[in-house]
């Protein structure tokens, strides 16, 4: 059984990489530069330490 909270936040690419949303985008952005805000829009890969755990949460293992 997959955890709904993980399913909403993480997606698996065709090659099996786990992608998540970049953090710190919602508020406290006034001090950030335009470049930083633009870079936050793209998805970030989950690090290898957490990949196995999240695959269990997603029900793909």
Helices and strands as residue ranges (DSSP letters): H 4-9, E 10-12, E 18-20, H 34-40, E 44-45, H 48-58
